[in-house]
Structure formats: C-alpha cells, structure tokens
Amino acid sequence: MNRIAAAVLIAFSATGAVFAQEAAPASAIQAPAYNLKADVERVMKEFDVPGIAIAVVKDGKVLAAEGFGVRKRGEPAPVDGKTIFEIASNSKAFTAAALAMLVDQGKLAWDDPVIKHLPDFRMYDAYVTAEMTIRDLLVHRSGLGLGAGDLMWWPTTNFSTDEIIHNLRYIKPATSFRSAYAYDNLLYIVAGKIIAAKSGKSWGETMHEWILKPVGMANTTTSLDENKQFANVSAPHSKINGKAVPVKPMPVANAVGAVGINTNAEDIARWMQVLLDNGKIGGDKRLWSDKQAREMWTAQTPMTISTPRPPLAATRPNFYAYGLGFQLRDYQGKLVAMHGGALQGFYTRVLLVPEAKLGIAIFTNAESGPSLNALQYRLLDQHLGAAPTDWIGRIADIDRENQAKEAARVKGEAASRAAASKPSLPLASYEGEYEDVWYGKANIKRVNNKLVLSFAKTPDLTGEMEHFQHDTFIVRWKERNFNADAYVTFSLDHDGSIERVRMKPVSTETDFSYDFQDLLFVPVKKEKKS
C-alpha cells in the first residue's frame, strides 16, 4: 500500500514507555536510559500523528501498555493503555488462529478444498474454485491482483458479506493460481464466513467466545457498534489538505474476517503473550496446539525483497514470506512474525520476535506508515541489543523526498495534458447508468452543469468530475479525506456512443483498496418501451 496502505503492510514499527537498558558489566560505562517518550513525541510532531498507543512484552512480562497524545485532535482526552483503536488487518491473525483451533478440533484441515465447507464458493476460474484450499485463503497467492474487489467493502458499502463472496466469481485473476504473492482481503472475508459456518455463531461471537474472553481481552470488540459501550475510544484522523484531522469512522461489518478487531494496548499485550507462548493461556490450558503455532509461522508464499535506499540498508531482510495471518522476515538475525493494519484514520502494527520472547504493538490514529517504521526500528534495536540509529530522522527525510517526488509527478501529468482538448461528446451524453460485473452500478448525472459520479452501493463515494483531457475526467470525491481522486476515461464505439469506462487513481499513494483500475464499467442499456 508507495501507496499509503502498502507501507503499513510491508514495513513495521514500535514504541513503548521509558525502558532502562540491560545492565552492563560493572566495568562498562553505563549508557543513558532509553527515552521512548521523547521518540514518540518526536514522531507525532514529525509525521503529524495525534495519538499513539504502545504495548511491549518481553520474557513473559508486560513492559509497556500505555498511550501518548490525544484521542481526538482539538480535544484534551489523552490516549492511554485502555484507549480502543481499530487495528484493521491485524485482525487477520485472529481469523487464522480461529481456523487453527478448528483444525485442532478436527472440523477442517488446512488443505481441505474450500468448496467442502462452502459449497457455493466460486472463483473466476473453475480450476481455482476446485483447488482452492483453506490454506490458500490466508496466504495471498490466489491469482487475484493487489486489493482486488476491495471496493465492495471499502469505504463503507451496502454489500452483505454473502454478496461480496458471491461476486468473487466475477473478478478476473491478475496472475495464475499460486504463482505470485498479491495481498488481498476478500479471501479473509471467506475465511471468516467458514469460521461462522463451523462454529454455528457469527465471526464476532466466535472471536469473543473462543479467543477474547479466554485471553482476558475484556475491552476488545468486533464491531464499531460494540465500541459504543466504551467511552475511551480513539477517533480516526485522515489528511485533508496535508493536515491530519478527525473524520468519521468507517464501519466494515461485511469484512470482519479481514479487518474486524478493535482493541487497546493492554489487551493486545495479552494477545501477544499468547502468540509468543504458542497458544498457551496459563498452566496447561491452550487455545491451539504447538503444531498449529508452527504452521502459522511457517513460510507459505515467498514475497519480493526490495532493496531500500542506502540510509535504510540495515532494514533489508534476508528472507521475506507470508505465513498464516502473519508476514515473516528476519531482522538482526532473528525471525520476526508481524502484520500491519490500515483503515480510514488508523494505521497499526504488531510484531513478534519469538527467539527474544519480544512482542511490540503500535497503534496510531492517523495514516502514516513512516511513523510506524521509524518507531518500530527504534524499539526493535533497543530490545535486540543493536546499536542505536536515528531511524526517525532517516525515515522522515525519505518520506519528505517521496512526497515531493509524487507531488512533482502529479503536477507534471497535469502540465503535460492536452489542455486545449475538448470532450468528444456533449456533457449530456456522458450521463447515465453504468455497470461493472463485480461491483455493480454507478451513475453519472449533471448537477449545476457539472458531471457527478456516484457509486450505487457506496454512499460516500460520490464526486464532481472535472475535464482533464480528451475523454478523460478526474473525479474529486466529496469526502476529501479519501485522498483517492481518480481518472475516469471514456472509450467510444464506432458510432460515437460510449462503449466502456475505465478508472485509475491519480496518485500512486492512494490506498490500494481503492482498486479503481480493476473496474470496467459499461453503459446499462435502457429497455425500449413497447
């Protein structure tokens, strides 16, 4: 998400309270205590993050479960260890764990065909439908493109979970089955459906009964409706005109298997302890077996290792893969199992270093992947005994450079357009109803002599269209915090009528879940009156 959300999924970060360094030999010169508070405050200022919550566990002890900054910009209520954040795709580990529990119970196997448990499940290709396994649902190798189909749940839509799963059959693959890694959310929605089918309860009820209650995560919820019972809840913040401001929450009741958990630093510390203890919850009790713990942290799908810029060379892993609900890589010679999460107004990250018995969680109420990355490496270095590096400064410099390059690229595209060109047709000819095979319908109509595009099942996805060049327009969404303006290009048939409409984001930093490029709208033919 450098698309914004990809930064959250592919990199990682951490922070906590003020920790003393490990005791050095008496003969050694004592280093000053690590001042995490100073780092966090620097990060909040540098990357414009209103609030951050941190949890750190080490060697079976909770070293930190606290907060910094405010829950909502403009209001004084502070973030603390009980402040609830939407953790988005860090929910995938919970879904993977519930499936592992079903495997232990003998109710399914990782390599069972999905159609054995959901007979109506269909992918675009019949072979993939027949061969897709429970394991395949979790490891991002289905052949779907990056974020394919996410517009059925992001931003908030009127699709039901069952409609999303049904429409998978209409999404064309980007690669062949099991040949490449491409992050997706829809198949975790399918996984959530299977959990509900096997447990006889909803995904949320199953999470509470099987995981949250046994672990002691009393302030963790599985929906925004549940959040209403708590006063200590963080507001989401998104950038509008370059400044993080409070925005309305984004309910995702139809995608809970992928992004449904909301929790706080105190509760996530308990969850990390269970993960580091291979499913144990005290004494002889456990949620899942050692065998399933190993399975979740075993590489399933190789991921591409990119070469970072020289200032970040030390962050380059030697291996990089996806397990079951976790990304797997190395840092400082040790395995790291981690994941990131991104929803409107929240970026989060959880990482675990099993060999060091170390768990770190970072929750932010803003949309800044670089803030997570900077804190992550600072805290990892602290607890893995690495020499300190000014990751905050290095990552901030690169972030500013990236933003400047992207702004220049977008400005260059605008400057190089055929500004004198005109649309091929009168504006009235672009009006009408259009339909994509997996998303459904969108409408274009004139309002005050301007074209307005509206997505039928996404109430907030509506915006005015301004002419860019020829038969390409830019739709500027009314909800400016989306930061997802998109090109809309009309193609004409031989008779001058509109044949199809394609879209793609204007900025490469647009979150990949705005998968406009996967849409192919065609005009809905009007029935002739008899």
C-alpha positions in Angstrom: 0.0 0.0 0.0 4.3 3.8 -2.1 0.7 3.6 -1.8 -0.1 4.6 1.7 -1.6 1.3 2.9 1.2 -0.8 1.4 3.7 1.0 3.6 1.7 -0.3 6.6 1.7 -3.9 5.5 5.2 -4.2 4.2 7.2 -2.3 6.8 6.8 -2.2 10.6 7.3 0.0 13.8 7.2 0.1 17.5 7.2 2.3 20.7 6.7 2.0 24.4 7.3 3.6 27.8 10.7 4.7 29.1 12.8 1.5 29.3 16.2 1.1 31.1 18.8 -0.6 29.1 20.0 -4.1 30.1 22.5 -3.9 32.9 26.1 -3.6 31.6 29.1 -5.1 33.3 30.3 -3.0 36.2 33.4 -2.2 34.3 31.4 -0.8 31.4 30.3 2.8 31.1 26.5 2.9 31.6 24.6 4.2 28.7 21.7 6.6 29.4 18.2 5.2 29.7 16.3 4.9 26.5 13.7 7.8 26.4 10.8 6.4 24.4 8.6 9.3 25.4 10.9 11.7 23.6 11.0 9.4 20.5 7.2 9.1 20.4 6.7 12.9 20.8 9.2 13.5 18.1 7.4 11.0 15.8 4.0 12.6 16.5 5.3 16.0 15.6 7.4 14.9 12.6 4.7 12.8 11.0 1.6 14.6 12.2 0.1 11.8 14.4 -2.4 13.0 17.1 -2.1 9.8 19.2 -0.2 6.6 19.7 -0.7 3.6 21.9 2.2 1.2 22.6 2.4 -2.3 24.1 5.6 -4.2 24.7 6.0 -7.6 26.2 9.3 -9.3 26.9 10.2 -12.6 28.5 6.7 -13.1 29.8 6.3 -9.6 31.3 4.4 -6.6 30.1 6.9 -3.8 29.9 4.5 -1.2 28.5 0.8 -0.7 27.8 0.3 3.0 27.5 -0.5 5.9 25.3 0.7 9.3 24.1 -1.0 12.3 22.6 -4.8 12.7 22.3 -7.7 10.5 21.2 -9.1 13.3 19.0 -7.3 16.4 17.7 -8.8 19.5 19.3 -9.9 17.7 22.4 -7.9 17.1 25.6 -8.8 13.4 26.3 -5.5 11.5 26.3 -4.6 8.2 24.7 -3.8 5.6 27.4 -3.4 1.9 27.7 -7.2 1.4 27.6 -7.9 3.5 24.5 -9.5 1.4 21.8 -8.2 1.6 18.2 -9.3 -0.1 15.0 -6.5 -2.5 14.3 -7.7 -3.4 10.7 -5.7 -6.2 9.1 -4.0 -7.2 12.4 -7.4 -8.9 12.7 -6.2 -11.5 10.2 -4.1 -13.2 12.9 -7.3 -13.7 14.9 -9.0 -15.3 11.9 -6.0 -17.5 11.3 -6.0 -18.6 15.0 -9.7 -19.5 14.9 -9.1 -21.6 11.9 -6.1 -23.3 13.6 -8.5 -24.1 16.5 -10.9 -25.7 14.1 -8.1 -27.8 12.7 -7.2 -28.9 16.2 -10.9 -29.8 16.7 -10.9 -31.9 13.6 -13.6 -29.8 12.0 -11.4 -29.0 9.0 -7.9 -29.3 7.6 -5.7 -26.6 6.2 -5.6 -28.4 2.8 -9.3 -29.1 2.6 -10.9 -27.6 -0.5 -12.9 -24.5 0.4 -15.9 -25.9 -1.5 -16.0 -28.8 1.0 -17.1 -26.3 3.6 -18.7 -23.6 1.5 -20.3 -25.5 -1.5 -21.4 -22.3 -3.2 -17.9 -20.7 -3.2 -16.7 -19.8 -6.7 -13.7 -18.1 -8.2 -13.4 -16.8 -11.7 -11.6 -19.9 -12.9 -13.3 -23.3 -12.4 -9.9 -25.0 -11.7 -9.1 -22.5 -9.0 -12.5 -23.0 -7.5 -11.9 -26.7 -7.2 -8.3 -26.4 -6.0 -8.6 -23.5 -3.6 -7.9 -24.7 0.0 -8.4 -23.3 3.4 -4.7 -22.6 3.5 -4.9 -20.7 0.2 -7.5 -18.3 1.7 -4.8 -16.9 4.1 -1.6 -16.7 2.1 -2.2 -14.2 -0.8 -1.4 -16.5 -3.7 -4.9 -16.9 -5.3 -4.1 -15.1 -8.5 -6.2 -12.1 -7.5 -4.5 -8.7 -8.0 -3.4 -6.4 -5.1 -6.6 -5.4 -3.2 -8.8 -6.8 -5.9 -12.5 -6.3 -5.1 -11.9 -4.2 -2.1 -14.3 -1.5 -3.3 -17.1 -3.9 -2.3 -16.3 -3.1 1.3 -14.0 -0.1 1.3 -15.1 2.7 2.0 -18.3 1.6 3.8 -20.7 -0.1 1.4 -24.1 -1.7 1.4 -22.8 -5.1 0.2 -23.5 -8.0 2.5 -20.7 -10.5 3.3 -22.5 -13.1 1.2 -22.8 -10.7 -1.8 -19.0 -10.0 -1.6 -18.2 -13.7 -1.5 -20.6 -14.4 -4.4 -19.1 -11.7 -6.5 -15.6 -13.2 -6.3 -16.6 -15.4 -9.3 -16.6 -12.3 -11.5 -13.1 -10.9 -10.6 -10.6 -11.8 -13.3 -7.3 -13.0 -11.9 -4.1 -11.0 -12.4 -1.8 -14.0 -12.4 -2.1 -17.7 -12.5 -3.1 -19.6 -9.3 -0.3 -19.9 -6.7 2.3 -18.3 -8.9 2.7 -14.9 -7.1 2.1 -13.0 -3.9 -0.5 -10.3 -4.0 -2.2 -9.0 -0.9 -5.9 -9.4 -0.7 -8.7 -9.0 1.8 -11.7 -10.8 0.2 -10.4 -14.3 0.9 -10.1 -13.5 4.6 -13.8 -12.5 4.4 -14.4 -16.0 3.0 -12.3 -17.4 5.9 -14.5 -15.5 8.4 -17.6 -17.0 6.8 -16.2 -20.5 7.2 -15.4 -19.9 10.9 -19.0 -18.8 11.4 -20.4 -21.8 9.5 -18.3 -24.2 11.6 -18.9 -22.6 15.0 -22.6 -22.1 14.4 -22.2 -18.4 15.5 -21.2 -15.2 13.9 -17.5 -14.4 13.4 -17.7 -11.8 16.1 -19.4 -14.1 18.6 -16.9 -16.8 17.9 -14.0 -14.4 18.5 -15.4 -13.4 21.8 -16.1 -16.9 23.0 -13.0 -18.7 21.6 -10.3 -16.0 21.9 -11.1 -12.7 23.5 -12.8 -14.0 26.7 -10.2 -16.8 27.4 -7.3 -14.4 26.8 -8.8 -11.7 29.1 -9.3 -9.1 26.3 -12.4 -7.6 28.0 -12.1 -4.2 26.3 -11.7 -5.7 22.7 -14.6 -5.5 20.3 -15.6 -7.0 16.9 -17.6 -4.1 15.6 -17.9 -0.3 15.8 -21.4 -0.8 17.3 -19.7 -2.7 20.3 -17.4 0.3 20.7 -20.3 2.5 21.7 -20.3 0.8 25.2 -16.9 2.3 25.9 -16.0 6.0 26.4 -12.3 5.6 25.9 -12.2 5.2 22.1 -9.9 6.9 19.7 -11.2 9.0 16.8 -9.8 8.3 13.3 -7.8 11.0 11.6 -7.1 11.4 7.9 -5.1 14.0 5.9 -7.1 16.8 4.3 -5.0 19.4 2.6 -1.9 17.9 4.2 -3.2 18.1 7.8 -4.5 15.2 9.9 -8.0 16.0 11.1 -10.7 13.9 12.8 -13.0 12.1 10.3 -16.0 9.8 10.8 -15.3 6.1 11.5 -15.6 3.6 8.7 -17.8 0.6 9.7 -16.8 -2.6 7.9 -19.4 -5.1 9.2 -19.2 -7.0 5.9 -15.4 -7.6 6.1 -14.8 -8.6 9.7 -12.8 -11.7 8.9 -10.2 -9.4 7.4 -10.4 -6.2 9.5 -12.9 -6.6 12.3 -11.0 -6.3 15.6 -10.8 -3.2 17.7 -8.6 -3.2 20.8 -6.2 -1.4 23.1 -2.6 -1.6 24.3 -3.5 -3.6 27.5 -5.5 -6.2 25.6 -3.1 -6.6 22.7 -0.3 -7.2 25.2 -2.3 -10.2 26.5 -2.8 -11.4 22.9 0.9 -11.1 22.1 1.8 -13.2 25.2 -0.5 -16.0 23.9 1.1 -15.9 20.5 4.6 -16.0 21.9 3.6 -18.9 24.2 2.3 -20.9 21.1 -1.3 -20.7 22.1 -1.0 -21.2 25.9 -3.2 -19.1 28.2 -1.8 -20.3 31.5 -0.9 -23.6 33.1 -1.9 -26.5 30.8 -4.6 -24.5 29.1 -4.1 -23.5 25.5 -6.1 -22.2 22.6 -4.3 -24.0 19.9 -1.6 -26.7 19.7 2.2 -26.3 19.2 1.7 -27.9 15.8 -0.7 -25.1 14.7 1.5 -22.4 16.2 4.4 -23.7 14.0 2.1 -23.8 11.0 1.0 -20.1 11.4 4.7 -19.0 11.5 5.9 -21.3 8.6 6.6 -19.6 5.3 3.8 -20.3 2.8 4.2 -17.7 0.0 7.5 -16.0 -0.9 7.5 -12.3 -1.1 9.7 -10.0 -3.1 12.6 -8.4 -1.2 13.2 -4.9 -2.4 16.5 -3.0 -1.9 15.9 0.0 0.4 17.8 3.3 -0.1 21.3 3.4 1.5 20.2 5.1 4.7 17.8 2.2 5.4 20.1 -0.6 4.2 20.2 -2.3 7.6 16.4 -2.9 7.4 16.7 -5.2 4.3 15.6 -8.8 5.2 17.4 -11.9 4.0 14.1 -13.7 3.7 10.5 -12.5 3.4 7.4 -14.6 3.2 3.7 -14.8 4.2 2.6 -17.4 6.7 -0.9 -17.9 8.0 -2.1 -14.4 9.1 1.5 -13.1 9.5 4.3 -11.8 7.4 7.6 -13.5 8.2 11.0 -11.9 7.8 14.3 -11.5 9.7 15.8 -8.6 11.5 19.1 -8.6 13.4 19.4 -12.3 12.6 16.1 -13.2 14.2 12.7 -14.3 12.9 10.1 -11.6 13.0 6.4 -12.5 12.6 4.4 -9.3 12.0 1.5 -7.7 10.3 0.2 -4.2 9.7 -3.3 -2.8 9.5 -4.9 0.2 7.7 -8.4 1.5 7.9 -9.7 5.0 7.3 -8.0 7.1 10.1 -6.0 4.2 11.7 -2.6 2.6 11.0 -1.4 -0.2 13.3 1.3 -2.8 13.5 2.1 -5.9 15.6 5.4 -7.7 15.5 6.8 -10.6 17.4 10.3 -11.9 17.8 9.9 -15.5 19.2 13.5 -16.1 19.9 13.7 -13.0 22.1 10.2 -13.5 23.6 9.5 -10.0 22.4 6.2 -8.5 21.3 5.6 -5.0 20.1 2.3 -3.3 19.1 1.9 0.2 17.8 -1.5 1.8 17.2 -1.9 5.2 15.6 -5.0 7.3 15.0 -3.5 8.6 11.7 -2.5 7.4 8.3 1.3 7.4 8.4 3.3 4.3 7.6 6.6 6.1 8.0 5.7 6.9 11.7 5.3 3.2 12.3 8.5 2.3 10.6 10.6 4.8 12.5 9.3 3.7 15.9 9.5 0.1 15.0 13.2 0.0 14.3 14.0 2.2 17.3 12.3 -0.2 19.7 13.5 -3.3 18.0 17.1 -2.1 18.2 16.6 -1.3 21.9 15.4 -4.7 22.8 17.6 -6.7 20.5 20.7 -5.0 21.6 21.6 -3.3 18.4 23.5 0.0 18.2 21.0 2.9 18.2 20.3 4.6 14.9 18.3 7.7 14.2 15.6 5.9 12.2 13.2 8.8 12.9 15.4 11.3 11.1 16.3 8.9 8.3 12.8 7.8 7.5 11.4 11.4 7.8 14.0 12.6 5.2 13.0 9.8 2.8 9.3 10.4 3.4 9.6 14.1 2.6 11.6 13.2 -0.5 8.9 10.7 -1.6 6.1 13.2 -1.1 7.9 15.8 -3.1 8.6 13.4 -6.0 4.9 12.3 -6.1 3.7 15.9 -6.0 6.0 16.7 -8.9 4.8 13.7 -10.8 1.2 14.6 -10.4 1.9 18.2 -11.3 3.8 17.0 -14.4 0.9 15.0 -15.6 -1.4 17.9 -15.2 1.1 20.2 -17.0 1.6 17.8 -19.9 -2.1 17.2 -20.7 -3.7 18.5 -23.8 -5.3 21.4 -22.1 -7.0 22.8 -25.2 -8.7 19.5 -25.9 -12.4 19.1 -25.5 -14.6 16.1 -24.7 -15.8 14.2 -27.8 -19.4 14.5 -26.7 -21.7 17.0 -25.1 -21.8 16.6 -21.3 -25.3 15.2 -21.5 -24.1 12.3 -23.5 -21.9 11.1 -20.6 -24.9 10.9 -18.3 -26.4 7.6 -17.5 -26.1 4.4 -15.6 -23.0 2.2 -15.9 -22.3 -1.3 -14.6 -19.3 -3.3 -13.6 -19.6 -7.1 -13.4 -18.3 -7.5 -9.8 -19.0 -4.1 -8.3 -22.4 -3.3 -9.8 -23.7 0.1 -10.8 -22.5 3.6 -10.8 -24.3 6.7 -12.0 -23.2 9.9 -13.8 -25.5 12.8 -13.9 -25.3 16.6 -14.4 -25.7 18.8 -11.3 -25.4 22.5 -12.0 -23.9 21.8 -15.4 -21.2 19.6 -13.9 -20.9 15.8 -14.1 -21.2 13.9 -10.8 -20.2 10.3 -10.4 -21.8 8.2 -7.7 -21.2 4.5 -6.8 -24.5 2.9 -6.1 -23.6 0.8 -3.1 -21.0 3.1 -1.6 -22.9 6.1 -0.2 -19.7 8.3 0.4 -18.1 7.5 -3.0 -19.5 10.4 -4.9 -17.8 13.4 -6.5 -17.7 16.0 -9.2 -15.9 15.3 -12.4 -13.6 17.9 -14.0 -12.3 17.6 -17.5 -8.7 16.6 -17.8 -8.1 16.0 -21.5 -9.9 14.4 -24.4 -12.4 12.0 -22.9 -10.7 11.7 -19.6 -12.0 13.4 -16.5 -10.8 13.5 -12.9 -13.4 12.6 -10.2 -12.8 14.5 -7.0 -14.6 12.8 -4.2 -16.7 14.9 -1.9 -15.1 13.1 1.1 -11.7 14.8 0.8 -10.1 12.6 3.4 -10.3 9.7 1.0 -7.2 11.1 -0.8 -8.3 8.9 -3.8 -9.2 11.2 -6.7 -9.3 9.1 -9.9 -9.0 9.4 -13.6 -12.2 8.4 -15.4 -11.7 7.6 -19.1 -14.5 7.0 -21.6 -13.9 4.9 -24.8 -16.2 5.4 -27.7 -17.7 2.9 -30.1 -17.6 3.3 -33.9 -20.9 5.1 -33.8 -19.8 7.7 -31.3 -21.6 6.1 -28.4 -19.8 5.3 -25.1 -18.5 1.7 -25.1 -16.8 1.5 -21.7 -15.4 3.5 -18.9 -12.1 2.8 -17.1 -10.7 4.3 -13.9 -7.4 4.5 -12.1 -6.1 6.6 -9.1 -4.4 9.9 -9.8 -1.8 9.4 -7.1 0.4 6.4 -6.6 0.0 7.0 -2.9 -3.7 6.2 -3.0 -4.6 3.3 -0.8 -4.6 0.1 -2.8 -8.1 -0.8 -1.6 -9.4 1.9 -3.9 -9.0 -0.7 -6.7 -10.5 1.6 -9.4 -8.2 0.1 -12.0 -10.0 -3.3 -11.7 -13.3 -1.8 -12.8 -14.7 -2.0 -16.3 -17.9 0.0 -16.5 -20.2 -0.4 -19.5 -23.4 1.6 -20.1 -26.6 0.0 -18.9 -28.8 -0.4 -21.9 -32.2 1.2 -21.5 -35.1 -1.1 -22.2 -37.1 0.0 -25.2 -40.7 0.9 -24.5 -43.2 -1.3 -26.4 
